[in-house]
């Protein structure tokens, strides 16, 4: 989970405000148009209260001039003109308001769309290191909860601030024009309210941040426990009640934070509303004393008092909104900071400025590791309370790559090995089948991760056809390499869609040819919807062997020159393993293949076998050569095949175990 600061939250960062403002830059024309409409509609709102004073004093109750004025009958002609204007102005203002609302929402949604797209694209560019150190639910929360949490601010708050500023400025100007004494009375306590609002905003900012943390935690729990794998695990161990209790606990925390977030400052705003509500009464009282003292020629007229209180009511609502908006903006900046935390994470595996394309049609498939050393460094995944990156150790992709025990140099070392690989040299010729074997924790998977550059080496170089992979474009490198892993990942989509992931432009004939080559076409033909059959989340509607053969068909469609097989059959039963081995045979033909297997029966026919232990290559050679050497490989072979039940049938290259075919040597 990404680190977030605890304790008091500081003031809104100017850099954050600038970045939020920059998000609107591509939409300058819309921003300008919305701003103009807001200024016009907000200014028009002042006209009617001013017209009220004119209607009262000039049209309804006109007076004669002189020291002893006399009230005359209403001036109907003037009254019709002023009433017509008072009717027209709201119609025009409301019509413009509808257009403003539409444009503001379009603008806001486009900005939110850009945030989501930018965040998703940035995360797609993160290396595997980031994803091994961050929970999927946390990432989902950033994309949905955090971005969604600022949606209202982006859509409504910006226009609301401008509108309220224009309303307040124009209204105060009109009030001063009518009576500066009454204006001072109305606005006397405003500085106190502004200061208190700032204090409330800081508290709400902190609560908002903790609320998003809790929401992210709840999302992570949901994603982990309600996925197919999570549900199977909880049912298998009878932990449904425990998981429900964990969910309830976090859900309770979230609910309490939501309540606190809504209630922070409510008493304060209630006091503000009371003050704003009673202020007109105070104006009437003060005006009464003023008129009585100036009678019979008071400076303040009845129309002025009515107009002033109307302006007052118009002023208090935007001031109240601005006070609330200030609180909302402070809280929302915490969400923007969380979004920018992810956007600011560096991409550690990127194309070099001078990167060249590896021509797909000229890839030979020669792989070379030159004095390679690698460790799973610490990676910054958040921002600490002091504003500096907070680091978390990124675990290896599998537990085997960092193990306890003595150091690589033979001395007693720390409980956790620092280097996953140390001074590794190996070379695989084009078209060879190379196998990596060794005990758990040896670093075999790490080697297969360095070839397609899922990680970059710390020392040495990984080369393909004599070129350092760091000097090749990632796109061309991905095209040249195909991978079949032990845990096949399938999307919750049709079989056809999952196969097209390997080659989006493949025809139906090519799809079926790949499925036949992977020995899965006949099984697909038996399904009710054939290639349109939905496989379910992670392919759980299929058996393990069927998923693996679909994965093989997907790689066949991709047609890479280099193939990586990472424990592709270790979790399968004997029958499924036989079918997958038969499917792998045509896939490996003519390709450079790097295979990992704990079952030695699956790689006995390899052209070269590398024995890996504690991050080093300790032995290399063919199966027969390594057996004669009597080293680690011979010990592993003896452990798995004690009793001599394995023999090789050299005529057709088929390897037998207790009379059954378990592996087929491919012709190249």
Helices and strands as residue ranges (DSSP letters): H 14-22, G 25-27, H 28-54, I 55-60, H 76-124, H 128-131, H 136-141, I 142-146, H 147-149, H 151-152, I 153-157, H 158-178, H 180-187, H 190-225, H 228-236, H 240-263, H 266-294, H 302-343, G 360-362, E 367-374, E 378-383, E 389-393, G 399-401, E 421-428, E 433-437, H 444-451, E 459-464, E 467-468, G 469-471, H 474-480, E 481-485, H 495-500, H 508-517, H 521-526, G 530-532, G 537-539, H 544-558, E 562-566, H 574-588, E 592-596, G 600-602, E 608-613, E 616-621, H 623-629, H 632-640, E 646-649, E 654-657, E 660-664
